[in-house]
Structure formats: structure tokens, C-alpha cells
Amino acid sequence: MKIVVSDNQVDKALRVLKKKLIKEGLLKEMKKREYYEKPSVKRKRKEKESRKRLRKLQTRKTP
């Protein structure tokens, strides 16, 4: 990933970087890896995320 800083606009470059990190999912991944997650908790979280994804897809299909 590459961010170009032009005319010493560091604030703008940081905003662009943050948007790219969010889009790639890296910020979420970093926060998730900050602390150890027990395998049982990890499995429950993944199931919950899966249900959420499925529900979201179903609502999009049936307008």
C-alpha cells in the first residue's frame, strides 16, 4: 500500500491511509489480534458474523 504526500499535507494523507486500512479490513484485524481470543469465543464470534452476513444477503434479495 502506498500513500503519496503532496505539498506537506500529512493530515490529508493520514485520512487517506485510514480509509484504505478500513477498506482492506486491516484495522479490524489489528484490533482483533490485540488480545488472545479463546478458541470457543472465536468460534462463537465467527458463527455470529456468518449469521449476520446471511441475514444481510437475505434482506438484499427480497426487497
Backbone as numpy.savetxt, mean C-alpha at the origin, in Angstrom:
# Nx Ny Nz CAx CAy CAz Cx Cy Cz
13.27 2.93 -8.81 12.43 4.09 -8.81 13.32 5.32 -8.81
12.96 6.28 -9.62 13.80 7.45 -9.75 12.93 8.70 -9.68
13.33 9.65 -8.85 12.64 10.93 -8.72 13.63 12.03 -9.05
13.26 12.88 -9.99 14.14 13.97 -10.41 13.73 15.24 -9.67
14.72 15.89 -9.04 14.48 17.14 -8.34 14.93 18.27 -9.25
13.98 19.14 -9.60 14.33 20.25 -10.48 14.16 21.57 -9.74
15.06 22.47 -9.97 15.04 23.81 -9.37 14.97 23.78 -7.84
15.64 22.82 -7.22 15.69 22.69 -5.76 14.31 22.59 -5.11
13.36 21.98 -5.78 12.02 21.80 -5.23 11.95 20.42 -4.56
12.56 20.35 -3.40 12.64 19.09 -2.66 11.27 18.67 -2.14
10.46 19.64 -1.68 9.14 19.31 -1.15 8.27 18.64 -2.21
8.31 19.17 -3.41 7.53 18.59 -4.50 8.03 17.18 -4.83
9.34 17.00 -4.83 9.92 15.69 -5.12 9.53 14.68 -4.04
9.48 15.11 -2.78 9.08 14.21 -1.70 7.62 13.79 -1.85
6.76 14.73 -2.26 5.36 14.39 -2.48 5.21 13.37 -3.60
5.97 13.55 -4.67 5.93 12.62 -5.80 6.43 11.25 -5.35
7.50 11.23 -4.58 8.04 9.97 -4.06 7.02 9.25 -3.20
6.37 9.99 -2.31 5.38 9.39 -1.42 4.22 8.79 -2.22
3.76 9.51 -3.25 2.67 8.99 -4.09 3.09 7.70 -4.80
4.33 7.66 -5.28 4.81 6.47 -5.97 4.93 5.30 -5.00
5.40 5.56 -3.78 5.52 4.50 -2.78 4.16 3.94 -2.40
3.17 4.81 -2.27 1.83 4.36 -1.94 1.26 3.53 -3.08
1.46 4.00 -4.31 0.94 3.29 -5.47 1.55 1.89 -5.59
2.83 1.77 -5.29 3.52 0.48 -5.36 3.21 -0.41 -4.16
2.67 0.17 -3.10 2.34 -0.61 -1.91 3.52 -0.78 -0.97
4.57 -0.02 -1.17 5.76 -0.17 -0.33 5.58 0.38 1.07
4.83 1.47 1.21 4.62 2.02 2.55 3.84 1.04 3.41
2.82 0.43 2.84 2.04 -0.56 3.57 2.91 -1.75 3.97
3.76 -2.17 3.06 4.66 -3.29 3.32 5.65 -2.96 4.43
6.19 -1.74 4.41 7.14 -1.34 5.45 6.48 -1.32 6.82
5.26 -0.78 6.89 4.55 -0.74 8.16 4.23 -2.14 8.66
3.90 -3.02 7.72 3.57 -4.39 8.09 4.78 -5.12 8.63
5.95 -4.87 8.11 7.16 -5.56 8.53 7.85 -4.91 9.73
7.30 -3.82 10.22 7.91 -3.11 11.34 7.94 -3.99 12.59
6.87 -4.77 12.79 6.77 -5.64 13.96 6.53 -7.07 13.51
6.90 -8.02 14.35 6.68 -9.43 14.03 5.19 -9.73 14.11
4.72 -10.49 13.14 3.32 -10.88 13.10 3.23 -12.40 13.22
2.51 -12.86 14.23 2.38 -14.30 14.43 1.69 -14.92 13.22
2.05 -16.18 12.90 1.45 -16.83 11.73 -0.08 -16.89 11.77
-0.65 -17.10 12.96 -2.12 -17.17 13.05 -2.74 -15.80 12.75
-2.11 -14.74 13.23 -2.61 -13.38 12.98 -2.45 -13.04 11.50
-1.34 -13.46 10.93 -1.09 -13.22 9.51 -2.14 -13.91 8.65
-2.45 -15.14 8.99 -3.46 -15.90 8.24 -4.83 -15.24 8.34
-5.21 -14.79 9.53 -6.50 -14.12 9.72 -6.55 -12.81 8.95
-5.44 -12.07 8.94 -5.39 -10.79 8.21 -5.56 -11.02 6.72
-4.88 -12.04 6.20 -4.98 -12.33 4.77 -6.39 -12.76 4.39
-7.04 -13.56 5.24 -8.42 -13.97 4.97 -9.35 -12.75 4.96
-9.13 -11.85 5.90 -9.95 -10.65 5.98 -9.75 -9.79 4.73
-8.51 -9.61 4.29 -8.23 -8.84 3.09 -8.85 -9.49 1.86
-8.82 -10.81 1.81 -9.41 -11.55 0.69 -10.92 -11.33 0.63
-11.59 -11.42 1.79 -13.03 -11.19 1.83 -13.36 -9.77 1.38
-12.53 -8.82 1.82 -12.75 -7.42 1.45 -12.61 -7.23 -0.06
-11.59 -7.86 -0.64 -11.39 -7.78 -2.09 -12.55 -8.37 -2.86
-13.01 -9.55 -2.42 -14.14 -10.21 -3.08 -15.42 -9.37 -3.00
-15.67 -8.81 -1.82 -16.85 -7.97 -1.64 -16.78 -6.76 -2.56
-15.61 -6.18 -2.69 -15.43 -5.01 -3.54 -15.68 -5.37 -5.01
-15.18 -6.54 -5.44 -15.41 -6.99 -6.81 -16.89 -7.26 -7.07
-17.58 -7.85 -6.10 -18.99 -8.15 -6.27 -19.81 -6.88 -6.39
-19.48 -5.85 -5.63 -20.23 -4.60 -5.71 -20.00 -3.90 -7.05
-18.84 -4.07 -7.63 -18.56 -3.47 -8.94 -19.30 -4.19 -10.06
-19.47 -5.51 -9.92 -20.11 -6.30 -10.98 -21.62 -6.07 -11.02
-22.24 -5.85 -9.87 -23.70 -5.70 -9.82 -24.09 -4.26 -9.49
-24.12 -3.39 -10.49 -24.50 -1.99 -10.22 -26.00 -1.81 -10.09
